[in-house]
Amino acid sequence: MKKLLTFNTMVTPKIITIIYWLLCFGAVVGGIGLMFSGYRGPSAGTIFIGLVTIAGGILSARIWCELLIVLFKIHDNLKVIAERPHQ
């Protein structure tokens, strides 16, 4: 608990995983919504746009979350370097 209160442990990387899955869920729901958004039901155009939205949304969410995780990995590695004995 002390590590958490003194900011020695990062909580955000765990939260980023949850955010990633929420973004994926949102991309799928949004894509399905676009597929069935036509007045006369789904057509080839709306289905294609929905599938592109799903794929693009999931890919974008993955890239964004990975970039955030990279920042935390850099922080962890800098901490290791700083704790090494100096020569």
N, C-alpha and C positions, 0 to 999 in steps of 0.2 A: 504494500500500500504506500510505503514511504517513497519508493521509486516513482510511482504514479503521480504522487502529489508534488514531487520535486522535479518533474519533467525529465527524469533519467530514463524512463521507458516511453517509447513512442506508441501511442494508441492509434494514430491515423492509418498506418498500413493495414491494420485489421478492419478499419472502417471502409477503406478503399475497396476491399473485396466485396463488402456488402453493397457499396455504391455501384460497383461494376455489375453485379447481378440485377440490381434495380434498373440500371440503364438498359441492360439487355432485355429485361421484361418490358420496359417502356418501348424499346425499338420494335419488339414483336407485336405488342398491342397496337402501336401506331401503324405498323405495316399492314396488319390485318384490317385495321380501320380504313386505311387507304384502299385496300382491295375491294371493300364493300361500300365505298363511298359514292358510287355512281347511282343515278336515279333509277336505272333499269337493272340494277344488280351488277355483279362483277363482270367485267369485260377483260379482254386480253391486255389492253392498255393499263387498266387499273391494277390488275394482278401483277403485271411486270413492275409497275411503280411501287407497289407494296413489297414485292420481293427485294427490289433494290434498296428500299428504305430499311428493311430488316437487316440485310447484309451490310449496308453502309453504316447503320446505327450500331450494330454489334462490333464491327471493325473499328469504328471511331471511338467507341467506349473502351475497347481493349487498348488502343494506342494511347488514349488520354490517361487511363489508369496505369499503364506501364510507365509512362513518363513520370507520373507522380511517385511511383514505387522507386524508380531510378534515383530520384532526389533523396529518398530515405536511405537507399543503399549507399549512396555517396556519403551521406552523413555517418552511417555506421562505419564505413571504411576510414573516414577521416578521424573518427574517435579512436579506432585501433592504432592508426599512425601516431596520433597525439599521445597515446599511452605508452608507446615504445620508449625504452630508455635511450637517451641521447648519447651519441658517441663523440 
